[in-house]
């Protein structure tokens, strides 16, 4: 009975580096131990710029930069970190996951914060 009311039911979102001018938003819904496993996989993915965990009401629970952030200029990572929870693409992914019809969603990040061409690191 305790697990019914206090268990993890998370939406884990990762911003994944594809190329300097294109990032992808990957979202996964997981419950219980599976939720922690998903979070850890996204957290440790080599191209994750930033990852975050949200509850089913869209509230931010935790998040941090990932290994893929080395491919992106520091000011862009800072801006992405500040804006991540409010980005339209992230909210769209969360909305789909919260409805429970899909366990996984991926969309191209629509964002005005991509670095100008001379700042690309990759």
C-alpha positions as CSV (number, residue, x, y, z in Angstrom):
1,X,0.0,0.0,0.0
2,X,2.9,2.4,0.8
3,X,4.2,2.0,-2.8
4,X,0.9,3.2,-4.3
5,X,1.1,6.6,-2.8
6,X,4.8,7.3,-2.5
7,X,6.4,5.5,-5.5
8,X,8.4,7.2,-8.2
9,X,6.4,8.0,-11.4
10,X,8.8,10.2,-13.2
11,X,9.3,11.8,-16.6
12,X,13.0,11.9,-17.4
13,X,14.1,14.4,-20.1
14,X,17.5,14.7,-21.7
15,X,18.7,17.3,-24.1
16,X,21.0,15.4,-26.4
17,X,23.7,16.8,-28.6
18,X,23.2,15.9,-32.3
19,X,25.4,18.6,-33.9
20,X,26.3,22.1,-33.0
21,X,23.1,23.6,-34.4
22,X,20.7,20.7,-33.5
23,X,19.8,19.2,-30.1
24,X,17.1,16.6,-29.5
25,X,14.7,16.3,-26.5
26,X,14.3,12.7,-25.4
27,X,11.7,12.0,-22.8
28,X,11.0,8.7,-21.0
29,X,8.3,7.9,-18.4
30,X,9.2,5.4,-15.7
31,X,7.8,4.1,-12.5
32,X,9.5,2.7,-9.4
33,X,13.0,1.3,-9.9
34,X,12.6,1.6,-13.6
35,X,12.4,5.4,-13.2
36,X,15.8,5.5,-11.4
37,X,17.3,3.3,-14.1
38,X,16.1,5.6,-16.8
39,X,17.4,8.7,-15.0
40,X,20.8,7.1,-14.6
41,X,21.0,6.0,-18.2
42,X,20.1,9.6,-19.4
43,X,22.5,11.1,-16.8
44,X,25.4,8.9,-18.1
45,X,24.7,9.2,-21.8
46,X,27.8,10.5,-23.6
47,X,25.8,13.2,-25.6
48,X,23.5,14.4,-22.8
49,X,23.9,18.2,-22.5
50,X,21.4,18.5,-19.7
51,X,19.0,16.0,-18.0
52,X,16.1,16.6,-15.7
53,X,13.5,14.6,-13.8
54,X,9.9,15.9,-13.6
55,X,6.9,14.5,-11.7
56,X,3.6,13.8,-13.5
57,X,2.4,17.4,-12.8
58,X,5.4,18.8,-14.7
59,X,7.2,19.9,-11.6
60,X,11.0,19.9,-11.8
61,X,12.5,17.4,-9.3
62,X,16.2,17.3,-10.1
63,X,18.6,17.8,-13.0
64,X,22.2,18.6,-14.0
65,X,24.6,19.0,-16.9
66,X,25.8,15.8,-18.6
67,X,28.9,14.6,-20.4
68,X,27.7,16.1,-23.8
69,X,27.9,19.6,-22.4
70,X,31.6,19.7,-23.4
71,X,30.4,19.9,-27.0
72,X,28.6,23.2,-26.3
73,X,29.9,26.6,-25.4
74,X,29.6,27.3,-21.6
75,X,27.2,30.3,-22.0
76,X,24.9,28.1,-24.1
77,X,24.9,25.4,-21.5
78,X,24.1,28.0,-18.8
79,X,21.2,29.4,-20.9
80,X,19.9,25.9,-21.6
81,X,20.1,25.0,-17.9
82,X,18.1,28.2,-16.9
83,X,15.5,27.7,-19.6
84,X,15.1,24.0,-19.9
85,X,12.0,23.5,-17.8
86,X,10.1,26.2,-19.7
87,X,11.2,25.4,-23.2
88,X,8.2,24.8,-25.5
89,X,9.6,21.5,-26.9
90,X,10.3,20.2,-23.4
91,X,6.8,21.1,-22.3
92,X,5.4,19.3,-25.4
93,X,7.3,16.2,-24.6
94,X,6.2,16.3,-20.9
95,X,2.6,16.8,-21.9
96,X,2.7,13.6,-24.1
97,X,4.4,11.6,-21.3
98,X,2.0,12.9,-18.6
99,X,-1.0,11.6,-20.6
100,X,0.5,8.1,-20.3
101,X,-0.2,7.0,-23.9
102,X,3.5,7.0,-24.8
103,X,6.4,5.9,-22.6
104,X,9.1,7.4,-24.9
105,X,9.1,10.6,-26.9
106,X,11.8,12.4,-29.0
107,X,11.6,15.8,-30.7
108,X,14.0,18.2,-32.2
109,X,14.6,21.1,-29.9
110,X,13.1,24.3,-31.2
111,X,15.2,27.0,-29.5
112,X,16.6,30.4,-30.2
113,X,19.7,29.8,-28.0
114,X,21.8,27.7,-30.3
115,X,25.3,29.1,-30.6
116,X,26.3,31.2,-33.6
117,X,28.4,29.2,-36.2
118,X,31.8,30.6,-35.1
119,X,31.2,29.4,-31.5
120,X,30.6,25.7,-32.4
121,X,33.0,23.5,-30.6
122,X,32.4,20.2,-32.4
